[in-house]
Amino acid sequence: MKKQLFNTLLLAVAIAGISLAVLVLIVPRSLGYEAYVITGDSMDGTISRGSLIYTQPVAAASLVSGDIVTFDRAGEPQRRRRAGDEHAR
């Protein structure tokens, strides 16, 4: 009886874990979002290192100062900055 309860509980936890992974990773991607993990401290105070963020393409004209943007430069890692941040390189 205890083993059956344990197996049922284990199955429930496994299903919950898989469901969470689907919600966090697959559903946003199917809606056009990209997921990234913040690996540096440049956004500290707004987004902490290790945070999971989601991005989606937007028109540059829709950005306002203070928006957080991601962008690529050829041959460099992807960058995340605040729009209008004069310290972004």
N, C-alpha and C positions, 0 to 999 in steps of 0.2 A: 504494500500500500504506500509506504513512504517513498519507495523507488519510483512508483508511478507518478506520485505528486511531484517529485523532484524532476522527472523527465518532462512532465507537463509544464512546470515552471521554466525549465531550461528552454523548451521550445518557444514559450511565450516571450522570453527575453531575446532569443535569437530573432524571432519575427519582428519584435520592436526595434532591435538594432538595425535590421535590414530596412525596415520602413523608414527609420530616421535617416539612414544613408541615402535612400531614394529621395526623400524630401529635401535634404540638404544639397545633394549633388546633381541628381538627374533632373528633377522638376525645374529648377531655375535655368539649367542649360537648355531645356526644351522651350523655354520662354524667351530665349535670346540673351540670357545673362551669362557671364563668365565668372568663375569663382577663383579667388586668389587668397593666399595666406600672406599676411604682412611679415616680412622677414627682417626689416630694418627698423631703426628708431626715428626716421625722418618725419613720421607722422605722429610721433608721441605727443600726447595731450589731446589728440583727436581720435586716433586709431592706434591701439597698442600692438606691439610686436606679438605675433602669433594669432592675431585676429583673422577671422575668415570674412572676406568682403565679396560682394557681388557687383559687377559692373555691366553696363550695357552701352552700346553705341548711342551717341546723341549728336545733334548738329552743334558745331562749335558756336554758332550764333546764339544758342540757347543757354550757354554757360554764363554764370555771373561770378564775380569775385567771391572767393570763399568756397566754391564748389570743389569737390575732390575729383580729380581726373586721373586716368591712367593713359599712358601713351608709350609707344615704341619708338626707339631710335635705332636705326640700322646697326647691327652688331653689338648692341648694348642690352642689358636686362631691362625688362619693362619697369617703368617708373610710375609712381603715384605722387601727385602733388596737389596743392590747393590752387585753383585757378586764380590768377592775379598775384601769386606769391613771387615776389621779386628775388627770392633766394633760390628758386628752382634753377637747376643748371641743365 
